[in-house]
Amino acid sequence: MSRTVLTVDDSKAIRDMVAFTLEPEGYRVIGAEHGADGLAKFRSEAVDFVITDLNMPVMNGIDFIKNLRADPKGAGVPVVMLTTESKPEMKAEGKAAGATGWISKPFDAAMLVAVAKKLAG
């Protein structure tokens, strides 16, 4: 049975790279363009793992995570921030919002696969 990953990023190139990296490993990847789109897709699909950008239009990654964590369905779902942002205070804000982990862009494909396997199975 495949695991479903929701990737939330305003960059189609990043969404495509995540799918290109994880789909050969057996993951089903759903893409969303921003946090509000991601929440709608999260609420309508069974999602095992979420990868989200920080800086996006409509709803940023921190607000997306807060809303996801406020939903009972989102309580135990691992959420990793995938962003160019690397300031310690932003990482702390992400963790406070409920992020499980943080990966910097550009990402290493092998590391993303390892994180997905660890957090989503």
DSSP file with accessible surface (Angstrom, degrees, kcal/mol):
  #  RESIDUE AA STRUCTURE BP1 BP2  ACC     N-H-->O    O-->H-N    N-H-->O    O-->H-N    TCO  KAPPA ALPHA  PHI   PSI    X-CA   Y-CA   Z-CA
    1    1 A M              0   0  228      0, 0.0     2,-0.1     0, 0.0     0, 0.0   0.000 360.0 360.0 360.0 129.6    0.0    0.0    0.0
    2    2 A S        -     0   0   60     25,-0.1     2,-0.3     1,-0.0    25,-0.2  -0.470 360.0-128.9 -80.4 151.6    1.4    3.3   -1.0
    3    3 A R  E     -a   27   0A  99     23,-0.5    25,-3.0    -2,-0.1     2,-0.5  -0.745  21.4-128.5 -94.9 146.0    1.8    6.2    1.4
    4    4 A T  E     -a   28   0A  12     -2,-0.3    44,-2.6    23,-0.2    45,-1.3  -0.848  20.3-167.7-104.1 129.1    0.4    9.6    0.5
    5    5 A V  E     -ab  29  49A   0     23,-3.3    25,-3.0    -2,-0.5     2,-0.6  -0.947   8.4-153.8-114.2 131.0    2.6   12.7    0.7
    6    6 A L  E     -ab  30  50A   0     43,-2.5    45,-2.9    -2,-0.4     2,-0.5  -0.927  10.4-165.5-102.0 122.1    1.1   16.2    0.4
    7    7 A T  E     -ab  31  51A   2     23,-3.1    25,-2.2    -2,-0.6     2,-0.6  -0.955   1.1-167.1-112.1 123.4    3.7   18.8   -0.9
    8    8 A V  E     +ab  32  52A   0     43,-3.1    45,-2.6    -2,-0.5     2,-0.3  -0.941  29.7 131.4-114.3 109.7    2.7   22.4   -0.4
    9    9 A D        -     0   0    2     23,-2.5     6,-0.1    -2,-0.6    25,-0.1  -0.951  54.4-138.0-158.8 137.6    4.8   24.9   -2.4
   10   10 A D  S    S+     0   0   76     -2,-0.3     2,-0.7    45,-0.3     3,-0.1   0.636  87.9  85.8 -74.8  -9.0    4.1   27.8   -4.6
   11   11 A S     >  -     0   0   42      1,-0.2     4,-2.2     2,-0.0     5,-0.2  -0.811  62.9-162.8 -94.3 114.8    6.9   26.6   -7.0
   12   12 A K  H  > S+     0   0  123     -2,-0.7     4,-3.0     1,-0.2     5,-0.2   0.878  92.1  60.0 -61.4 -35.1    5.6   24.0   -9.4
   13   13 A A  H  > S+     0   0   60      1,-0.2     4,-2.4     2,-0.2    -1,-0.2   0.910 106.6  45.3 -60.3 -41.8    9.3   23.1  -10.0
   14   14 A I  H  > S+     0   0   19      2,-0.2     4,-2.6     1,-0.2     5,-0.2   0.936 112.4  50.6 -67.7 -45.3    9.7   22.1   -6.4
   15   15 A R  H  X S+     0   0   35     -4,-2.2     4,-2.3     1,-0.2    -2,-0.2   0.931 112.9  47.6 -57.3 -42.8    6.4   20.2   -6.3
   16   16 A D  H  X S+     0   0   78     -4,-3.0     4,-3.0     1,-0.2    -1,-0.2   0.899 110.5  51.1 -66.0 -39.3    7.5   18.3   -9.4
   17   17 A M  H  X S+     0   0   89     -4,-2.4     4,-2.0     2,-0.2    -1,-0.2   0.894 109.8  50.1 -66.4 -38.7   11.0   17.6   -7.9
   18   18 A V  H  X S+     0   0    0     -4,-2.6     4,-2.8     2,-0.2     5,-0.3   0.945 113.9  45.3 -62.9 -45.7    9.4   16.2   -4.7
   19   19 A A  H  X S+     0   0   16     -4,-2.3     4,-2.8    -5,-0.2    -2,-0.2   0.937 112.0  51.5 -62.7 -44.3    7.1   14.0   -6.8
   20   20 A F  H  < S+     0   0  163     -4,-3.0    -1,-0.2     1,-0.2    -2,-0.2   0.847 115.4  43.5 -60.2 -34.9   10.0   12.9   -9.1
   21   21 A T  H  < S+     0   0   20     -4,-2.0     4,-0.2    -5,-0.2    -2,-0.2   0.898 123.2  32.4 -77.9 -42.8   12.0   12.0   -6.0
   22   22 A L  H ><>S+     0   0    0     -4,-2.8     5,-1.7    -5,-0.2     3,-1.1   0.810 103.4  68.8 -92.9 -30.1    9.3   10.2   -3.9
   23   23 A E  G ><5S+     0   0   99     -4,-2.8     3,-2.2    -5,-0.3    -3,-0.1   0.913  97.0  54.1 -61.3 -40.0    7.1    8.5   -6.5
   24   24 A P  G 3 5S+     0   0  100      0, 0.0    -1,-0.3     0, 0.0    -2,-0.1   0.754 103.4  59.6 -64.3 -18.3    9.7    6.0   -7.6
   25   25 A E  G < 5S-     0   0   87     -3,-1.1    -2,-0.2    -4,-0.2    -3,-0.1   0.344 129.7 -96.3 -88.2   3.1   10.0    5.0   -3.9
   26   26 A G  T < 5S+     0   0   42     -3,-2.2   -23,-0.5     1,-0.3     2,-0.3   0.532  80.2 134.7  98.6   6.7    6.3    4.1   -3.8
   27   27 A Y  E   < -a    3   0A  13     -5,-1.7     2,-0.5   -25,-0.2    -1,-0.3  -0.674  51.1-137.0 -89.9 144.2    4.8    7.3   -2.5
   28   28 A R  E     -a    4   0A 102    -25,-3.0   -23,-3.3    -2,-0.3     2,-0.5  -0.883  25.8-155.0 -93.8 125.9    1.7    8.9   -4.0
   29   29 A V  E     -a    5   0A  23     -2,-0.5     2,-0.4   -25,-0.2   -23,-0.2  -0.918  12.4-170.2-113.4 126.4    2.4   12.7   -4.1
   30   30 A I  E     -a    6   0A  20    -25,-3.0   -23,-3.1    -2,-0.5     2,-0.3  -0.939  15.2-147.5-109.4 134.1   -0.3   15.3   -4.1
   31   31 A G  E     -a    7   0A  25     -2,-0.4     2,-0.3   -25,-0.2   -23,-0.2  -0.786  14.1-175.0-105.9 147.0    0.7   18.9   -4.8
   32   32 A A  E     -a    8   0A   0    -25,-2.2   -23,-2.5    -2,-0.3     3,-0.1  -0.994  21.6-143.8-137.3 144.2   -0.8   22.2   -3.5
   33   33 A E  S    S-     0   0  111     -2,-0.3     2,-0.3   -25,-0.2   -25,-0.1   0.665  78.0  -6.5 -84.1 -20.5    0.1   25.7   -4.5
   34   34 A H  S  > S-     0   0   40     22,-0.1     4,-2.8   -25,-0.1     5,-0.2  -0.955  84.3 -81.3-163.1 175.4   -0.2   27.4   -1.1
   35   35 A G  H  > S+     0   0    0     24,-1.9     4,-2.7    22,-0.5     5,-0.2   0.874 123.8  50.1 -58.8 -42.1   -1.3   26.8    2.5
   36   36 A A  H  > S+     0   0   36      2,-0.2     4,-2.1     1,-0.2    -1,-0.2   0.928 113.7  46.4 -64.5 -41.9   -5.1   27.3    1.8
   37   37 A D  H  > S+     0   0   36      1,-0.2     4,-2.4     2,-0.2    -2,-0.2   0.915 112.0  52.6 -62.9 -42.1   -4.9   24.9   -1.1
   38   38 A G  H  X S+     0   0    0     -4,-2.8     4,-2.9     1,-0.2    -2,-0.2   0.910 107.9  50.0 -61.7 -42.4   -2.9   22.5    1.0
   39   39 A L  H  X S+     0   0    7     -4,-2.7     4,-2.4     2,-0.2    -1,-0.2   0.921 109.9  50.8 -62.7 -43.6   -5.5   22.5    3.8
   40   40 A A  H  X S+     0   0   57     -4,-2.1     4,-1.1     1,-0.2    -2,-0.2   0.934 114.5  43.5 -60.3 -43.9   -8.3   21.8    1.4
   41   41 A K  H  X S+     0   0   68     -4,-2.4     4,-1.1     1,-0.2     3,-0.3   0.894 111.8  53.9 -69.9 -38.1   -6.4   18.9   -0.1
   42   42 A F  H  < S+     0   0    0     -4,-2.9     3,-0.4     1,-0.2     5,-0.2   0.902 109.6  48.3 -60.4 -41.5   -5.4   17.6    3.4
   43   43 A R  H  < S+     0   0  128     -4,-2.4    -1,-0.2     1,-0.2    -2,-0.2   0.731 115.7  43.8 -73.5 -21.1   -9.0   17.6    4.5
   44   44 A S  H  < S+     0   0   88     -4,-1.1     2,-0.3    -3,-0.3    -1,-0.2   0.515 113.3  51.2-102.3  -6.1  -10.2   15.8    1.4
   45   45 A E  S  < S-     0   0   62     -4,-1.1     2,-0.7    -3,-0.4   -41,-0.0  -0.898  83.6-111.6-127.7 157.6   -7.5   13.1    1.2
   46   46 A A        -     0   0   73     -2,-0.3     2,-0.4     2,-0.0   -42,-0.1  -0.816  44.4-171.9 -86.6 113.3   -5.9   10.6    3.5
   47   47 A V        -     0   0   12     -2,-0.7   -42,-0.2    -5,-0.2     3,-0.1  -0.932  23.8-177.2-116.3 133.6   -2.4   12.0    4.0
   48   48 A D  S    S+     0   0   44    -44,-2.6     2,-0.3    -2,-0.4   -43,-0.2   0.654  74.2  13.9 -98.1 -20.7    0.5   10.2    5.7
   49   49 A F  E     -b    5   0A   0    -45,-1.3   -43,-2.5    28,-0.2     2,-0.4  -0.983  63.1-151.9-159.7 140.3    3.2   13.0    5.5
   50   50 A V  E     -bc   6  79A   0     28,-2.4    30,-2.8    -2,-0.3     2,-0.5  -0.976   5.3-171.1-124.2 135.8    3.3   16.7    4.6
   51   51 A I  E     +bc   7  80A   1    -45,-2.9   -43,-3.1    -2,-0.4     2,-0.4  -0.995  20.2 179.1-120.4 122.1    6.1   18.7    3.1
   52   52 A T  E     -bc   8  81A   1     28,-2.6    30,-2.9    -2,-0.5   -43,-0.2  -0.972  25.3-133.5-131.7 145.5    5.5   22.5    3.1
   53   53 A D        -     0   0    7    -45,-2.6    30,-0.2    -2,-0.4     3,-0.1  -0.350  15.7-141.1 -77.1 167.5    7.3   25.6    2.0
   54   54 A L  S    S+     0   0    2     28,-0.2     7,-2.9     1,-0.2     2,-0.9   0.876  84.3  53.6 -94.7 -57.1    7.5   28.6    4.4
   55   55 A N  S    S+     0   0   90      5,-0.2   -45,-0.3     6,-0.1    -1,-0.2  -0.725  72.3 136.7 -92.0 105.6    7.1   31.6    2.1
   56   56 A M        -     0   0   19     -2,-0.9   -22,-0.1    -3,-0.1   -23,-0.0  -0.976  51.4-105.8-142.1 155.0    3.9   31.3    0.0
   57   57 A P  S    S+     0   0   72      0, 0.0     2,-2.8     0, 0.0   -22,-0.5  -0.270  97.2  19.0 -73.1 169.1    1.1   33.6   -1.1
   58   58 A V  S    S+     0   0  112    -24,-0.1     2,-0.3   -23,-0.1   -24,-0.1  -0.324 137.9  10.2  70.0 -60.6   -2.4   33.2    0.3
   59   59 A M  S    S-     0   0   37     -2,-2.8   -24,-1.9     4,-0.0   -23,-0.1  -0.927  78.8-138.9-148.3 122.5   -1.3   31.3    3.4
   60   60 A N     >  -     0   0   57     -2,-0.3     4,-2.4   -26,-0.1    -5,-0.2  -0.182  32.3 -98.8 -76.7 174.1    2.3   30.8    4.5
   61   61 A G  H  > S+     0   0    0     -7,-2.9     4,-2.5     1,-0.2     5,-0.2   0.849 119.8  53.2 -64.2 -36.1    3.8   27.6    5.9
   62   62 A I  H  > S+     0   0    2     -8,-0.3     4,-2.5     2,-0.2    -1,-0.2   0.952 112.9  43.6 -65.3 -48.2    3.6   28.6    9.5
   63   63 A D  H  > S+     0   0   71      2,-0.2     4,-2.4     1,-0.2    -2,-0.2   0.889 112.3  54.6 -64.8 -36.5   -0.1   29.4    9.3
   64   64 A F  H  X S+     0   0    0     -4,-2.4     4,-2.7     2,-0.2    -2,-0.2   0.946 109.9  46.1 -59.5 -47.9   -0.7   26.3    7.2
   65   65 A I  H  X S+     0   0    0     -4,-2.5     4,-3.1     1,-0.2     5,-0.2   0.927 111.1  52.0 -63.9 -43.6    0.9   24.1   10.0
   66   66 A K  H  X S+     0   0  107     -4,-2.5     4,-1.5     1,-0.2    -1,-0.2   0.922 113.3  44.8 -58.1 -44.2   -1.1   25.9   12.7
   67   67 A N  H  X S+     0   0   64     -4,-2.4     4,-0.9     2,-0.2    -2,-0.2   0.899 113.2  50.4 -67.3 -39.9   -4.3   25.2   10.9
   68   68 A L  H >< S+     0   0    0     -4,-2.7     3,-0.8     1,-0.2     6,-0.5   0.932 111.4  48.2 -63.7 -43.5   -3.4   21.6   10.1
   69   69 A R  H 3< S+     0   0   60     -4,-3.1    -1,-0.2     1,-0.2    -2,-0.2   0.786 105.2  59.2 -69.1 -25.8   -2.5   21.0   13.8
   70   70 A A  H 3< S+     0   0   82     -4,-1.5    -1,-0.2    -5,-0.2    -2,-0.2   0.725  91.3  82.9 -73.8 -19.4   -5.9   22.6   14.9
   71   71 A D  S X< S-     0   0   30     -4,-0.9     3,-2.0    -3,-0.8     4,-0.4  -0.731  82.9-136.7 -84.9 127.1   -7.7   20.0   12.8
   72   72 A P  G >  S+     0   0  117      0, 0.0     3,-1.1     0, 0.0     4,-0.3   0.847 105.5  59.4 -53.9 -32.1   -8.0   16.7   14.7
   73   73 A K  G 3  S+     0   0   86      1,-0.2     3,-0.3     2,-0.1     4,-0.1   0.772 104.2  51.6 -65.6 -25.4   -7.1   14.8   11.6
   74   74 A G  G X  S+     0   0    0     -3,-2.0     3,-0.6    -6,-0.5    -1,-0.2   0.450  79.2  99.4 -93.7   0.5   -3.7   16.7   11.5
   75   75 A A  T <  S+     0   0   68     -3,-1.1    -1,-0.2    -4,-0.4    -2,-0.1   0.895  94.9  23.5 -58.0 -45.8   -2.6   15.9   15.1
   76   76 A G  T 3  S+     0   0   72     -4,-0.3    -1,-0.2    -3,-0.3    -2,-0.1   0.360  90.5 116.4-107.0   7.7   -0.2   13.1   14.4
   77   77 A V    <   -     0   0   17     -3,-0.6   -28,-0.2    -4,-0.1     2,-0.1  -0.635  68.4-120.4 -81.3 125.5    0.7   13.7   10.8
   78   78 A P        -     0   0   21      0, 0.0   -28,-2.4     0, 0.0     2,-0.4  -0.426  29.5-167.0 -64.8 136.1    4.5   14.4   10.3
   79   79 A V  E     -c   50   0A   0     19,-0.3    21,-3.5   -30,-0.2    22,-1.3  -0.990   4.2-170.7-129.0 122.2    5.1   17.9    8.7
   80   80 A V  E     -cd  51 101A   1    -30,-2.8   -28,-2.6    -2,-0.4     2,-0.4  -0.944  19.0-135.2-114.2 132.2    8.5   18.9    7.4
   81   81 A M  E     -cd  52 102A   0     20,-2.4    22,-3.4    -2,-0.5     2,-0.5  -0.728  16.8-169.2 -81.7 130.7    9.3   22.4    6.3
   82   82 A L  E     + d   0 103A   1    -30,-2.9     2,-0.3    -2,-0.4   -28,-0.2  -0.953  34.3 131.7-121.5 103.0   11.2   22.5    3.0
   83   83 A T  E     - d   0 104A   0     20,-2.0    22,-1.9    -2,-0.5   -30,-0.0  -0.964  68.2-121.5-151.0 162.8   12.4   26.0    2.5
   84   84 A T  S    S+     0   0   99     -2,-0.3     2,-0.2    20,-0.2    20,-0.1   0.629  84.8 103.8 -81.3 -14.5   15.3   28.3    1.7
   85   85 A E        +     0   0   37      1,-0.1    -2,-0.2     5,-0.0    20,-0.1  -0.495  37.1 162.3 -71.3 130.0   14.8   30.0    5.1
   86   86 A S        +     0   0   70     -2,-0.2    -1,-0.1    18,-0.1    18,-0.0   0.315  22.2 131.6-133.1   8.7   17.5   28.8    7.6
   87   87 A K    >>  -     0   0  113      1,-0.1     4,-2.1     2,-0.0     3,-0.7  -0.426  59.4-130.6 -65.5 135.5   17.4   31.4   10.4
   88   88 A P  H 3> S+     0   0   98      0, 0.0     4,-2.5     0, 0.0     5,-0.2   0.866 107.4  55.5 -55.4 -37.2   17.3   29.7   13.9
   89   89 A E  H 3> S+     0   0  120      1,-0.2     4,-2.0     2,-0.2     5,-0.1   0.856 107.3  49.5 -67.9 -30.9   14.3   31.9   14.9
   90   90 A M  H <> S+     0   0   38     -3,-0.7     4,-2.6     2,-0.2    -1,-0.2   0.898 110.3  50.5 -71.9 -38.8   12.3   30.8   11.9
   91   91 A K  H  X S+     0   0   87     -4,-2.1     4,-2.6     2,-0.2    -2,-0.2   0.915 110.6  49.9 -62.1 -41.7   13.1   27.2   12.7
   92   92 A A  H  X S+     0   0   59     -4,-2.5     4,-2.7     2,-0.2    -2,-0.2   0.903 110.1  50.1 -64.1 -40.2   11.9   27.8   16.3
   93   93 A E  H  X S+     0   0   87     -4,-2.0     4,-1.9     2,-0.2    -2,-0.2   0.912 110.8  50.0 -65.1 -39.5    8.7   29.4   15.0
   94   94 A G  H  X>S+     0   0    0     -4,-2.6     5,-2.7     2,-0.2     4,-1.1   0.929 111.7  47.5 -63.2 -43.4    8.1   26.4   12.7
   95   95 A K  H ><5S+     0   0  166     -4,-2.6     3,-0.6     1,-0.2    -2,-0.2   0.919 110.5  52.1 -64.6 -41.7    8.7   23.9   15.6
   96   96 A A  H 3<5S+     0   0   90     -4,-2.7    -1,-0.2     1,-0.2    -2,-0.2   0.856 107.2  53.4 -63.3 -33.0    6.4   26.0   17.8
   97   97 A A  H 3<5S-     0   0   11     -4,-1.9    -1,-0.2    -5,-0.2    -2,-0.2   0.738 132.3 -91.4 -73.7 -22.1    3.7   25.8   15.1
   98   98 A G  T <<5 +     0   0   22     -4,-1.1   -19,-0.3    -3,-0.6    -3,-0.2   0.528  68.0 157.5 123.6  11.5    4.0   22.0   15.0
   99   99 A A      < -     0   0   13     -5,-2.7    -1,-0.2    -6,-0.1   -19,-0.2  -0.442  30.7-155.5 -67.1 139.8    6.6   21.2   12.4
  100  100 A T        -     0   0   71    -21,-3.5     2,-0.3     1,-0.2   -20,-0.2   0.799  69.8 -14.9 -82.6 -34.2    8.3   17.8   12.8
  101  101 A G  E     -d   80   0A  27    -22,-1.3   -20,-2.4    -7,-0.1     2,-0.4  -0.931  58.0-124.5-160.1-178.3   11.4   18.8   10.9
  102  102 A W  E     -d   81   0A  48     -2,-0.3     2,-0.4   -22,-0.2   -20,-0.2  -0.994  15.9-175.6-145.1 126.9   13.2   21.2    8.6
  103  103 A I  E     -d   82   0A   9    -22,-3.4   -20,-2.0    -2,-0.4     2,-0.3  -0.993  21.8-134.1-125.2 133.5   15.0   20.6    5.3
  104  104 A S  E     -d   83   0A  51     -2,-0.4   -20,-0.2   -22,-0.2     4,-0.2  -0.635  33.6 -88.4 -87.9 143.7   16.8   23.4    3.4
  105  105 A K  S    S+     0   0   39    -22,-1.9     2,-0.1    -2,-0.3     3,-0.0  -0.712 108.8  51.1 -86.8 146.9   16.4   24.0   -0.3
  106  106 A P  S    S-     0   0  127      0, 0.0     2,-0.2     0, 0.0    -2,-0.1   0.543  93.1-152.2 -71.4 144.6   17.9   22.9   -2.5
  107  107 A F        -     0   0   29     -2,-0.1     2,-0.5    -4,-0.1    -2,-0.1  -0.533  13.8-121.3 -90.9 153.8   17.2   19.5   -1.1
  108  108 A D     >  -     0   0   94     -2,-0.2     4,-2.4    -4,-0.2     5,-0.2  -0.819  19.3-143.5 -89.2 122.5   19.2   16.3   -1.4
  109  109 A A  H  > S+     0   0   48     -2,-0.5     4,-2.5     1,-0.2     5,-0.2   0.902  98.8  50.8 -57.0 -44.9   17.1   13.6   -2.9
  110  110 A A  H  > S+     0   0   69      1,-0.2     4,-2.4     2,-0.2    -1,-0.2   0.893 110.9  49.5 -62.2 -38.4   18.5   10.8   -0.8
  111  111 A M  H  > S+     0   0   88      2,-0.2     4,-2.7     1,-0.2    -1,-0.2   0.915 109.6  51.1 -67.5 -41.0   17.9   12.8    2.4
  112  112 A L  H  X S+     0   0    0     -4,-2.4     4,-2.7     2,-0.2    -2,-0.2   0.932 111.3  48.0 -62.4 -41.9   14.3   13.5    1.4
  113  113 A V  H  X S+     0   0   19     -4,-2.5     4,-2.7     2,-0.2     5,-0.2   0.931 111.7  50.1 -63.0 -44.4   13.7    9.8    0.7
  114  114 A A  H  X S+     0   0   58     -4,-2.4     4,-2.2     2,-0.2    -2,-0.2   0.915 111.8  47.8 -61.2 -42.4   15.3    8.9    4.1
  115  115 A V  H  X S+     0   0   32     -4,-2.7     4,-2.8     2,-0.2     5,-0.3   0.932 111.7  50.1 -64.8 -43.7   13.1   11.5    5.9
  116  116 A A  H  X>S+     0   0    0     -4,-2.7     4,-3.2     1,-0.2     5,-0.8   0.932 111.8  47.7 -60.8 -44.0   10.0   10.2    4.2
  117  117 A K  H  X5S+     0   0  106     -4,-2.7     4,-0.9     3,-0.2    -1,-0.2   0.892 114.3  47.3 -65.3 -38.2   10.7    6.6    5.1
  118  118 A K  H  <5S+     0   0  181     -4,-2.2    -2,-0.2    -5,-0.2    -1,-0.2   0.915 123.9  30.4 -68.8 -43.5   11.5    7.5    8.7
  119  119 A L  H  <5S+     0   0   50     -4,-2.8    -2,-0.2    -5,-0.2    -3,-0.2   0.791 134.4  24.2 -90.4 -30.4    8.4    9.7    9.2
  120  120 A A  H  <5       0   0    3     -4,-3.2    -3,-0.2    -5,-0.3    -2,-0.1   0.543 360.0 360.0-113.5 -11.8    5.8    8.1    6.8
  121  121 A G     <<       0   0   59     -4,-0.9    -1,-0.2    -5,-0.8  -118,-0.1  -0.208 360.0 360.0  91.4 360.0    7.0    4.5    6.5
